[in-house]
């Protein structure tokens, strides 16, 4: 029996073909048919999970040699198929009401279903050929969705920039696939993973560089991130699908080729540096945004950077868990963004905020790290020693909780707030190690373990901890220097992303994007 989830993209494409011949708008059967097809695709994804437990991992192949097209059902593909199909069903259901009475509603559902089919094919890829073709199809579909309102200049500019960046990633991936074929004589992902354990010849090392480049381009990393923050002219369902699903394609590419990528220390170091810089930059800019959807877009930039950091540290199961959690959160955030302003306005305003001083901040970070160390020792006694990379990542995450603890330790803070923030730090540390154990149980057998850190890896780990720690301290102390004259200028520069996107516009002619697109 073939993998049942493979029927999902076939079904969605069939329904998309029906909408092509009947592009009528509501009221009519097509939007409901699209929603029903997405729901059946979700059912097939669930059936695939059951099939995996019952029959084990399996691969369906067509063709041979460089033309091999393979589809895999394993823990990774089953997880991603279930995630994509669930988010896709939610987006299609939302779009049925959101686009009600739009003149091109039928065309939208057709393109949306075809794009979902491409993403579902991508996450079930078992060979480089399927990866290359699926990434290309996803790019074509998303470009059409971004141009749903072609008369808007901002939409045309965003589509132009997306096409160039995503297309460059496709070219890099195609070249990487060609080099891996030359190096190992195979395009099967499982065979490539086994072959890479014996070392990488020069052509394969170049291929890994191109894979990292392709992943960086497709996850909107620094400094080629501008296109992701300019897609707000597309309908909200498109933003949700992009930020909750398609943007994860670069991370999935790295996870699927983890055995090959991890063999290259230079590639891993590049992911740590690029991912860490993108995470810090995106988070800083996000805090200066006044528009809800724009802030969410910058949040995605930061989250994708942190996910690349996890990949660079060799924490592949945690990176996959990050993709799952971020997708569910971001889909909900975008689809509910229309009511966010009213929700915030209805909240009762608190009294004066307690601003912690340097002493309170120092005590907060010491307390948070002490609680984290205690929890780490406890989990190590239960489940065995943790890798240095995992401990370092937990320390970075706990810095965020230390910011909350600092508010509780401020002189003006009530005792109840101090207790709550202390418990938050403890809860975050317990949750981190619990999720780590869960991710290892679900996907650890399918992914390589983190490598033993060498001098370079140790240096990058220390650099990451110090960088994130300094940013967290600066954020905690922000109320003390927020009214300084220099702060206003810095806020303006950060709100504009340090003008890197404007430079990209000049380089690629984004401002001259015309209706010919």
C-alpha positions in Angstrom: 0.0 0.0 0.0 1.4 3.4 -0.9 1.8 6.1 1.8 -1.8 7.4 2.4 -0.7 11.1 2.9 0.5 11.1 -0.7 -3.2 11.1 -1.8 -3.7 14.5 -0.2 -1.9 16.7 -2.7 -3.5 14.6 -5.6 -6.9 15.4 -4.1 -6.2 19.1 -3.7 -4.9 19.4 -7.3 -8.1 17.6 -8.6 -10.3 20.1 -6.8 -8.2 23.0 -8.0 -8.7 21.8 -11.5 -12.5 21.8 -10.9 -12.4 25.4 -9.7 -10.5 26.3 -12.9 -13.4 25.4 -15.0 -16.0 26.9 -12.6 -14.5 30.1 -11.2 -17.8 31.4 -9.9 -18.0 33.2 -6.6 -20.1 32.5 -3.5 -22.9 31.7 -3.1 -22.0 28.4 -4.8 -20.4 25.1 -4.1 -16.8 25.8 -4.9 -15.6 27.4 -1.6 -17.3 24.7 0.4 -15.8 22.1 -1.9 -12.3 23.5 -1.3 -12.9 23.4 2.4 -14.1 19.8 2.2 -11.0 18.8 0.2 -8.7 20.4 2.8 -10.5 18.5 5.5 -10.2 15.2 3.7 -6.5 16.0 3.2 -6.2 16.4 7.0 -7.9 13.1 7.4 -5.4 11.5 5.1 -2.6 13.0 7.1 -4.0 11.5 10.2 -4.4 8.1 8.4 -0.7 8.4 7.5 0.3 8.7 11.2 -1.7 5.5 11.9 -0.1 3.8 8.8 3.3 4.8 10.1 2.7 3.2 13.5 1.2 0.1 11.9 3.6 -0.6 9.0 6.7 1.5 9.8 8.5 3.9 7.6 8.1 3.4 3.8 9.3 4.9 0.5 7.5 5.1 -2.8 9.8 5.6 -5.8 9.4 6.4 -9.5 12.2 6.5 -12.0 15.9 5.9 -11.3 19.3 7.5 -11.1 19.2 11.4 -11.3 15.5 11.3 -12.4 14.5 9.4 -9.2 11.3 10.8 -7.7 10.8 9.4 -4.2 8.2 10.0 -1.4 8.8 9.1 2.2 6.6 8.3 5.1 8.5 8.5 8.4 8.2 10.4 11.6 9.4 13.7 10.1 7.2 13.7 7.0 4.2 12.4 9.0 4.6 15.3 11.4 5.0 18.0 8.8 2.1 16.6 6.6 -0.2 16.7 9.6 0.9 20.2 10.5 0.6 21.5 6.9 -2.8 19.9 6.3 -4.2 21.2 9.6 -3.0 24.8 9.0 -4.1 24.5 5.4 -7.6 23.4 6.4 -7.9 26.3 8.9 -6.7 28.8 6.3 -9.1 27.5 3.6 -12.0 27.6 6.0 -11.1 31.2 7.0 -10.7 32.2 3.4 -14.2 31.0 2.6 -15.7 33.8 4.8 -12.9 36.3 4.3 -13.2 36.4 0.5 -17.0 36.1 0.4 -18.3 38.1 -2.6 -14.8 38.8 -4.0 -15.0 38.8 -7.8 -12.0 36.4 -8.1 -12.9 34.1 -5.1 -12.9 31.0 -7.3 -9.4 31.8 -8.6 -8.1 32.4 -5.1 -9.3 29.0 -3.9 -7.8 27.3 -7.0 -4.4 28.9 -6.4 -4.6 28.3 -2.7 -5.3 24.6 -3.1 -2.6 24.1 -5.7 -0.1 25.8 -3.4 -1.1 23.6 -0.5 -0.7 20.6 -2.7 2.9 21.7 -3.5 3.7 22.2 0.2 2.3 18.8 1.0 4.4 17.3 -1.7 7.5 19.1 -0.4 7.2 17.7 3.1 6.8 14.2 1.8 9.9 14.4 -0.5 12.3 11.4 -0.4 14.6 12.6 -3.2 16.3 15.7 -4.3 14.3 15.8 -7.5 11.0 16.1 -5.6 12.5 18.8 -3.3 13.6 20.9 -6.2 10.3 20.5 -8.1 8.2 21.1 -5.1 10.0 24.2 -4.0 9.6 25.6 -7.5 5.9 24.9 -7.5 5.5 26.5 -4.0 7.2 29.6 -5.3 4.9 29.8 -8.3 1.8 29.4 -6.3 2.7 31.9 -3.6 3.7 34.5 -6.2 0.2 34.3 -7.7 -1.4 34.6 -4.2 0.8 37.7 -3.5 -0.5 39.2 -6.7 -4.2 38.5 -5.9 -4.7 42.3 -6.0 -2.4 43.1 -9.0 -3.4 46.7 -9.1 -1.6 47.5 -5.8 2.0 48.7 -6.4 3.0 47.4 -3.0 1.8 43.9 -3.8 3.6 43.9 -7.1 6.8 45.1 -5.4 6.6 42.4 -2.7 5.9 39.7 -5.4 8.9 40.8 -7.4 11.2 40.7 -4.4 9.8 37.3 -3.3 10.3 35.9 -6.8 13.9 37.0 -7.0 14.8 35.7 -3.5 12.9 32.5 -3.7 14.1 31.8 -7.2 17.7 32.3 -6.1 17.1 29.7 -3.5 15.7 27.4 -6.1 18.8 27.8 -8.2 21.1 27.2 -5.2 19.1 24.0 -4.4 19.3 22.7 -8.0 23.0 23.3 -8.1 23.4 21.5 -4.7 21.4 18.6 -5.9 23.6 18.3 -9.0 26.8 18.4 -7.0 25.5 15.8 -4.6 24.6 13.5 -7.5 28.1 14.0 -8.9 29.6 13.2 -5.4 27.6 10.2 -4.4 25.8 9.0 -7.6 22.4 9.2 -5.8 19.6 11.7 -5.2 17.8 9.5 -2.6 17.8 11.4 0.7 18.2 8.3 2.8 21.2 7.1 0.8 22.8 10.6 0.8 22.6 10.6 4.6 24.3 7.3 4.9 27.0 8.2 2.3 27.8 11.5 4.1 28.8 9.7 7.2 32.0 8.6 5.5 33.0 12.2 4.8 32.3 14.8 2.1 34.3 15.2 -1.1 34.9 18.7 -2.4 31.8 18.7 -4.6 29.6 17.7 -1.7 31.1 20.4 0.5 30.2 23.0 -2.1 26.7 21.4 -2.2 26.3 21.9 1.6 27.2 25.6 1.2 24.5 25.9 -1.4 22.0 24.1 0.8 22.6 26.5 3.6 22.3 29.4 1.1 19.0 28.0 -0.2 17.7 27.6 3.4 18.8 31.1 4.3 17.0 32.6 1.3 13.8 30.7 1.8 13.6 31.6 5.6 14.1 35.4 5.0 17.3 35.7 7.0 19.3 38.8 7.5 19.9 40.8 5.4 17.6 39.3 2.6 14.5 39.6 4.8 12.6 42.5 3.3 10.2 40.6 1.1 8.7 38.8 4.1 7.7 42.1 5.8 6.1 43.5 2.6 3.4 40.8 1.9 0.7 42.6 3.8 -1.1 43.7 0.6 -2.1 40.1 0.0 -5.3 38.8 1.7 -4.9 37.8 5.4 -5.2 34.0 4.6 -2.1 34.3 2.4 -0.1 35.9 5.2 -1.2 33.1 7.5 -0.2 30.4 5.1 3.1 32.1 4.3 4.2 32.8 7.9 2.8 29.6 9.4 3.8 27.2 6.7 5.7 28.1 3.6 8.4 30.1 5.4 9.3 26.9 7.3 10.5 25.3 4.0 14.1 26.3 4.5 14.2 24.8 8.0 12.6 21.6 6.7 15.2 21.4 4.0 18.0 21.6 6.6 16.3 19.0 8.8 15.6 16.6 5.9 19.3 16.8 4.9 20.6 17.0 8.5 23.0 14.1 8.2 24.7 15.8 5.2 24.7 19.3 6.6 26.0 18.3 10.0 29.1 16.7 8.4 30.3 20.2 7.5 31.5 22.2 10.6 31.7 25.3 8.5 28.0 25.0 7.5 27.0 24.5 11.1 29.0 27.5 12.2 27.4 29.6 9.5 23.9 28.6 10.6 24.7 29.6 14.2 26.1 33.0 13.3 23.5 33.8 10.7 20.6 32.5 12.7 21.6 34.2 15.9 22.1 37.6 14.2 18.7 37.2 12.4 17.0 36.4 15.6 18.4 39.3 17.5 17.8 41.7 14.7 14.2 40.6 14.0 13.3 40.7 17.7 14.7 44.2 18.1 12.8 45.6 15.1 9.6 43.8 16.0 9.4 45.8 19.3 9.3 49.1 17.4 6.4 48.2 15.1 3.0 49.8 15.6 1.0 47.7 13.0 -0.1 44.3 14.3 0.6 42.4 11.1 4.0 44.1 10.5 5.1 43.2 14.0 4.0 39.6 13.4 6.1 39.6 10.2 9.2 40.7 12.1 8.4 38.1 14.7 8.6 35.5 12.0 12.0 36.8 10.9 13.2 36.5 14.5 11.7 33.0 14.9 13.2 31.7 11.7 16.6 33.0 12.8 16.3 31.2 16.1 15.3 28.0 14.2 18.4 28.2 12.1 20.4 28.7 15.3 19.0 25.5 16.6 19.9 23.7 13.4 23.5 25.1 13.6 23.8 23.7 17.1 22.7 20.3 15.9 19.5 20.3 17.9 17.4 19.0 15.0 14.5 17.6 17.0 14.1 20.9 18.8 14.2 22.7 15.5 11.4 20.6 14.2 9.4 21.2 17.4 10.0 24.9 16.9 8.6 24.7 13.4 5.4 23.0 14.7 4.9 25.4 17.6 5.6 28.5 15.6 3.3 27.4 12.8 0.3 26.9 15.1 1.0 30.1 17.0 1.6 32.3 13.9 -1.5 30.9 12.0 -3.7 31.8 15.0 -2.0 35.2 15.3 -2.5 36.3 11.7 -6.1 35.0 11.4 -7.0 36.8 14.7 -5.1 39.9 13.9 -8.2 41.8 12.8 -9.6 41.7 16.4 -6.3 42.3 18.1 -6.7 46.1 18.4 -10.2 45.8 20.0 -9.0 43.1 22.3 -6.1 45.2 23.6 -8.3 48.3 23.9 -10.8 46.4 26.1 -8.1 45.3 28.6 -8.2 47.3 31.8 -5.1 49.5 32.0 -2.7 48.7 34.8 -1.2 51.2 37.2 2.3 52.5 37.0 4.8 49.9 35.8 7.6 48.9 38.1 10.9 49.7 36.4 13.7 47.5 37.7 17.1 49.0 38.4 20.5 47.5 37.6 20.5 45.7 41.0 17.1 44.1 40.4 18.1 43.1 36.9 21.3 41.4 38.1 19.4 39.5 40.8 16.7 38.5 38.3 19.2 37.0 35.9 21.1 35.2 38.7 17.8 33.8 40.1 16.6 32.6 36.7 19.9 30.9 35.9 20.1 29.3 39.3 16.6 27.9 38.9 17.5 26.7 35.4 20.7 25.0 36.8 18.7 23.2 39.5 16.1 22.0 36.9 18.9 20.9 34.5 20.5 18.8 37.2 17.2 17.2 38.1 16.4 16.2 34.5 20.0 15.0 34.0 19.5 12.6 37.0 16.3 11.3 35.4 17.1 11.1 31.7 20.9 11.3 31.5 23.4 14.0 30.6 22.4 16.7 28.1 24.6 18.0 25.3 26.4 21.3 25.7 24.3 22.7 22.8 21.0 21.8 24.5 22.1 23.4 27.9 23.3 26.5 26.1 20.0 26.9 24.2 18.1 26.5 27.4 20.2 29.3 29.0 19.3 31.6 26.0 15.6 30.8 26.4 15.7 31.5 30.2 17.0 35.0 29.5 13.5 35.9 28.3 12.0 34.7 31.6 14.7 36.7 33.5 13.2 39.8 32.0 9.9 39.0 33.6 11.6 38.2 36.9 13.3 41.6 36.8 9.8 43.2 36.8 8.9 41.2 39.9 12.1 42.2 41.8 11.7 45.9 41.2 11.4 48.0 44.3 7.8 49.1 43.5 6.6 45.6 42.5 4.1 43.9 44.8 5.0 40.7 46.5 2.4 38.7 44.4 4.1 39.8 41.2 7.5 38.7 42.6 6.2 35.2 43.4 4.5 34.9 40.0 7.6 35.9 38.0 9.7 33.5 40.1 7.3 30.6 39.4 7.3 31.6 35.7 11.1 31.1 35.6 10.8 27.7 37.2 8.0 26.7 34.9 9.9 27.8 31.8 12.9 25.7 32.7 10.8 22.6 33.5 8.9 23.1 30.2 12.1 23.4 28.2 13.5 20.1 29.3 10.2 18.4 29.1 9.7 19.5 25.5 13.2 18.5 24.8 12.5 14.9 26.0 9.3 14.9 23.9 11.0 16.0 20.8 13.8 13.4 21.2 11.2 10.7 21.7 9.2 11.6 18.6 12.0 12.4 16.1 15.4 11.6 17.8 15.7 8.2 16.0 15.3 9.9 12.6 17.8 12.7 13.1 21.5 12.8 14.0 22.6 13.6 17.6 24.4 16.9 18.2 28.1 16.7 17.4 30.7 16.9 20.1 31.6 20.6 20.2 35.1 21.6 19.1 36.9 24.9 19.8 35.0 26.7 17.1 31.6 25.3 18.4 32.5 26.3 22.0 33.4 29.8 20.8 30.1 30.2 19.0 28.1 28.8 21.9 29.7 31.4 24.3 29.1 34.1 21.7 25.5 33.2 21.4 24.9 33.1 25.1 26.7 36.5 25.7 24.9 38.2 22.8 21.4 37.1 23.8 22.2 37.8 27.5 23.3 41.4 26.7 20.2 42.0 24.6 18.0 40.7 27.4 19.7 42.9 30.0 19.3 46.0 27.7 15.6 45.2 27.3 15.1 44.9 31.0 16.9 48.2 31.6 15.1 50.0 28.8 12.7 51.9 31.0 15.7 53.7 32.6 16.9 55.1 29.3 13.8 55.1 27.2 13.4 58.9 27.5 17.0 59.7 26.5 17.1 61.9 23.3 19.2 59.3 21.5 16.6 56.7 22.1 14.1 58.4 19.8 16.5 58.3 16.9 17.4 54.7 17.6 13.8 53.7 17.6 13.2 55.3 14.2 16.2 53.5 12.7 15.1 50.2 14.2 11.5 50.7 13.1 12.8 51.0 9.5 14.9 47.9 9.9 18.1 49.9 9.7 17.1 50.6 6.0 18.5 47.3 4.8 15.3 46.7 2.9 15.6 50.0 1.1 19.1 49.0 0.0 17.7 45.7 -1.3 15.0 47.7 -3.2 17.7 49.8 -4.9 19.7 46.7 -5.8 16.9 44.8 -7.4 14.8 47.6 -8.7 11.9 46.8 -6.4 10.5 50.3 -6.5 10.2 50.0 -10.2 8.1 46.9 -10.1 5.4 47.4 -12.7 2.1 45.9 -13.6 3.8 43.6 -16.1 4.3 41.2 -13.3 
